[in-house]
Amino acid sequence: MPADPIIRVENLSAGYDGAVIMRNVNFTVNRGEVFVILGASGGGKSTLLKHMIGLYQPLTGRVFIDGDDIVSAEGEARYAILKKIGVMYQSGALFGSMTLLENVRLALEEYTALDDDAMDLLARTKLRLVGLDAFAGHMPAELSGGMQKRAAIARAMALDPMILFLDEPSAGLDPITSATLDELILRLADSLHITFVIVTHELASIYTVADRVIMLDRRKQGIIAEGDPKVLRDTSDDPWVRQFFRREAAVEPA
């Protein structure tokens, strides 16, 4: 099956306060793919994600979402791009003063002209997709960490995006809950044909969900590996890459 890129990152350089974190990064994400960004802590994974969703402006470079550059887009053109993506932040970032239903409804209230009944129906549908329709009236504090993550995914799907960005979805979860979340991601990718871009360092999740990965390295300021994680584990020429995937103690490359 030929590649069909839905995201293209071209010559992206990023940094803060005069310090460059990554330089001239290039890669694509194919339509329908579960694509994982990984690397050691501080390697720039979340920073790259925030540039891809237009939250940060790069020093140089472009990020194309379904053919349109989110870096240069303004006004209605930028709004049209943002409607194509949904984001789940690391903490879940649910509003604690709102029920799950109200959290999921929020984007519908902001960006659609639907009536209350239609918004409630759509919000409940999204909660049902993540197995939380029975908890629509609950507050986030009443739920487990895994349920909060699933609710955050439901909210990210509120406007039927083409792409879902998940920042460390398994962070803070026990192995069983993390595995359940992995199964949800695979089910949504298969049934709804959503493209996933996931930032994580959890090896079990990477091997379970990833079609393809890129690995960032802060010292080399860019991508040091790309491909199937199991193939990289077994065949990479870079000892740091092999040791990362095998979870072996190692000294980072100079």
C-alpha positions as CSV (number, residue, x, y, z in Angstrom):
1,M,0.0,0.0,0.0
2,P,1.6,3.3,-1.0
3,A,2.3,5.9,1.6
4,D,-0.2,8.7,2.0
5,P,1.2,11.4,4.2
6,I,-1.3,13.4,6.2
7,I,1.5,15.2,8.1
8,R,4.7,16.5,6.7
9,V,7.3,18.2,8.9
10,E,10.0,20.0,6.8
11,N,13.3,21.4,8.1
12,L,11.9,22.1,11.5
13,S,14.2,23.8,14.0
14,A,13.0,24.7,17.5
15,G,14.4,26.2,20.6
16,Y,13.9,28.7,23.4
17,D,15.9,31.7,24.7
18,G,18.5,31.3,22.1
19,A,19.1,27.6,22.7
20,V,18.3,25.2,19.8
21,I,16.7,22.0,20.9
22,M,16.2,20.4,17.5
23,R,17.6,21.3,14.1
24,N,16.3,20.6,10.5
25,V,14.0,17.8,11.5
26,N,12.1,16.1,8.6
27,F,9.6,13.3,8.6
28,T,6.1,12.3,7.5
29,V,3.1,10.6,9.2
30,N,0.9,8.5,6.9
31,R,-2.9,8.6,6.9
32,G,-4.3,6.0,9.3
33,E,-1.0,5.3,10.9
34,V,-0.2,5.0,14.7
35,F,3.0,7.1,14.8
36,V,5.1,7.3,17.9
37,I,7.6,10.0,18.9
38,L,10.0,8.7,21.5
39,G,13.4,9.3,23.1
40,A,15.0,9.9,26.4
41,S,13.6,12.5,28.9
42,G,14.4,16.0,27.8
43,G,14.9,14.9,24.2
44,G,12.2,17.2,22.8
45,K,9.3,14.8,22.3
46,S,6.6,17.1,23.8
47,T,8.2,20.1,22.3
48,L,8.0,18.6,18.8
49,L,4.3,17.7,19.4
50,K,3.5,21.2,20.4
51,H,5.1,22.6,17.3
52,M,3.1,20.1,15.2
53,I,-0.3,21.3,16.7
54,G,0.6,24.9,16.2
55,L,1.0,25.7,19.9
56,Y,4.6,26.8,19.4
57,Q,6.2,28.6,16.4
58,P,9.4,27.0,15.1
59,L,12.6,28.9,14.6
60,T,12.5,27.7,11.0
61,G,10.5,25.1,9.0
62,R,7.0,24.1,8.2
63,V,4.4,21.6,9.4
64,F,1.8,20.5,6.9
65,I,-1.5,19.1,8.2
66,D,-3.4,17.4,5.3
67,G,-1.6,19.6,2.9
68,D,-1.9,23.0,4.7
69,D,0.9,24.7,6.6
70,I,-0.1,25.3,10.2
71,V,3.0,27.5,10.8
72,S,2.0,30.2,8.4
73,A,-1.8,29.8,8.4
74,E,-3.8,32.6,10.0
75,G,-7.4,33.4,10.7
76,E,-10.0,31.1,9.1
77,A,-7.3,29.1,7.3
78,R,-5.7,28.3,10.7
79,Y,-9.1,27.5,12.3
80,A,-9.8,25.1,9.4
81,I,-6.5,23.2,10.1
82,L,-7.1,23.1,13.9
83,K,-10.5,21.5,13.3
84,K,-8.7,18.5,11.8
85,I,-6.8,17.7,14.9
86,G,-7.6,16.7,18.5
87,V,-5.2,16.8,21.4
88,M,-4.9,14.9,24.7
89,Y,-2.4,16.5,27.0
90,Q,-0.3,14.5,29.4
91,S,-2.4,15.1,32.5
92,G,-5.7,14.7,30.7
93,A,-6.3,18.4,31.5
94,L,-10.0,17.9,32.2
95,F,-11.8,20.8,33.8
96,G,-12.4,19.7,37.3
97,S,-15.5,21.8,37.8
98,M,-17.3,20.2,34.8
99,T,-18.8,16.7,34.4
100,L,-17.4,14.4,31.7
101,L,-20.3,15.3,29.5
102,E,-19.7,19.0,29.9
103,N,-16.0,18.5,29.3
104,V,-16.7,16.8,26.0
105,R,-19.4,19.3,25.0
106,L,-17.1,22.2,25.4
107,A,-15.6,22.1,21.9
108,L,-19.1,21.6,20.4
109,E,-20.3,24.7,22.3
110,E,-17.4,26.8,21.1
111,Y,-17.1,25.7,17.5
112,T,-20.6,24.5,16.4
113,A,-24.1,25.9,16.2
114,L,-25.8,22.7,17.3
115,D,-28.6,22.8,19.8
116,D,-28.3,21.4,23.3
117,D,-29.9,18.0,22.5
118,A,-27.6,17.5,19.6
119,M,-24.5,18.4,21.6
120,D,-25.5,16.1,24.4
121,L,-26.0,13.3,21.9
122,L,-22.6,13.8,20.2
123,A,-20.9,14.1,23.6
124,R,-22.4,10.9,24.9
125,T,-21.5,9.2,21.6
126,K,-17.8,10.1,22.1
127,L,-18.0,8.9,25.7
128,R,-19.5,5.6,24.6
129,L,-16.6,5.1,22.2
130,V,-14.2,5.2,25.1
131,G,-16.4,3.1,27.4
132,L,-17.5,6.0,29.7
133,D,-21.1,6.7,28.7
134,A,-22.3,5.5,32.1
135,F,-20.1,8.1,33.7
136,A,-21.3,11.2,31.8
137,G,-22.5,12.9,34.9
138,H,-19.4,12.2,37.0
139,M,-16.8,14.8,37.9
140,P,-13.2,14.1,36.9
141,A,-12.1,13.7,40.5
142,E,-14.5,10.8,40.9
143,L,-12.7,8.8,38.3
144,S,-9.5,6.8,38.2
145,G,-6.5,8.0,36.3
146,G,-7.1,5.7,33.4
147,M,-10.7,6.8,33.1
148,Q,-9.6,10.4,33.1
149,K,-7.3,9.7,30.2
150,R,-10.1,8.0,28.3
151,A,-12.4,11.0,28.9
152,A,-9.7,13.3,27.6
153,I,-9.5,11.2,24.4
154,A,-13.3,11.5,24.1
155,R,-13.0,15.3,24.4
156,A,-10.2,15.3,21.8
157,M,-12.6,13.5,19.4
158,A,-15.5,15.9,19.9
159,L,-15.2,17.6,16.5
160,D,-14.4,14.4,14.6
161,P,-10.7,15.2,13.9
162,M,-8.7,13.4,11.3
163,I,-5.6,13.2,13.6
164,L,-5.4,12.7,17.4
165,F,-2.2,13.8,19.2
166,L,-1.7,12.1,22.6
167,D,1.0,13.3,24.9
168,E,2.3,10.6,27.3
169,P,-1.1,8.8,27.5
170,S,0.2,6.0,29.7
171,A,2.0,8.3,32.2
172,G,1.1,7.5,35.7
173,L,-0.9,4.4,34.9
174,D,-0.4,0.9,36.1
175,P,0.5,-1.8,33.5
176,I,-3.1,-3.2,33.2
177,T,-4.7,0.2,32.8
178,S,-2.0,1.2,30.3
179,A,-2.6,-2.0,28.3
180,T,-6.4,-1.2,28.2
181,L,-5.6,2.2,26.9
182,D,-3.4,0.7,24.2
183,E,-6.3,-1.5,23.1
184,L,-8.6,1.5,22.9
185,I,-6.1,3.4,20.7
186,L,-5.9,0.4,18.3
187,R,-9.6,0.0,18.2
188,L,-10.2,3.7,17.5
189,A,-7.5,3.7,14.8
190,D,-9.1,0.7,13.1
191,S,-12.8,1.5,13.5
192,L,-12.7,5.3,12.9
193,H,-9.6,5.4,10.6
194,I,-8.0,8.1,12.8
195,T,-4.3,8.9,12.5
196,F,-2.6,8.9,15.9
197,V,0.6,10.8,16.8
198,I,1.7,9.6,20.3
199,V,4.5,10.9,22.5
200,T,5.6,8.2,24.9
201,H,8.6,6.4,26.3
202,E,6.7,3.3,27.5
203,L,8.2,0.4,25.7
204,A,5.2,-2.0,26.2
205,S,2.9,0.6,24.6
206,I,5.3,1.3,21.8
207,Y,5.6,-2.3,20.8
208,T,1.8,-2.8,21.0
209,V,0.5,0.2,19.1
210,A,3.2,1.7,16.9
211,D,3.2,1.2,13.2
212,R,6.3,3.4,13.0
213,V,8.4,5.5,15.3
214,I,10.9,8.3,15.3
215,M,13.5,8.5,18.0
216,L,14.8,11.9,19.1
217,D,18.2,12.6,20.6
218,R,18.9,15.9,22.4
219,R,22.6,15.8,21.8
220,K,22.3,15.3,18.1
221,Q,19.4,17.7,18.0
222,G,17.2,15.6,15.9
223,I,16.0,12.1,14.7
224,I,18.5,9.3,15.2
225,A,16.2,6.4,14.2
226,E,13.0,5.8,12.3
227,G,11.0,2.7,11.5
228,D,9.3,-0.4,13.1
229,P,10.4,-0.4,16.8
230,K,11.0,-4.1,16.8
231,V,13.2,-3.9,13.8
232,L,15.1,-1.0,15.3
233,R,15.6,-3.0,18.5
234,D,17.1,-5.9,16.7
235,T,19.0,-4.3,13.8
236,S,19.8,-0.7,14.4
237,D,23.5,0.2,13.9
238,D,23.2,2.8,16.7
239,P,24.0,1.1,20.1
240,W,22.0,3.8,22.0
241,V,18.9,3.0,19.9
242,R,19.3,-0.8,20.6
243,Q,19.9,-0.2,24.3
244,F,16.8,2.1,24.5
245,F,14.6,-0.5,23.0
246,R,16.0,-3.3,25.1
247,R,15.8,-1.2,28.2
248,E,19.5,-1.7,29.0
249,A,21.6,0.6,31.1
250,A,23.8,2.7,28.9
251,V,25.8,5.8,28.6
252,E,24.3,8.3,26.1
253,P,26.4,8.9,23.0
254,A,28.8,11.8,22.9
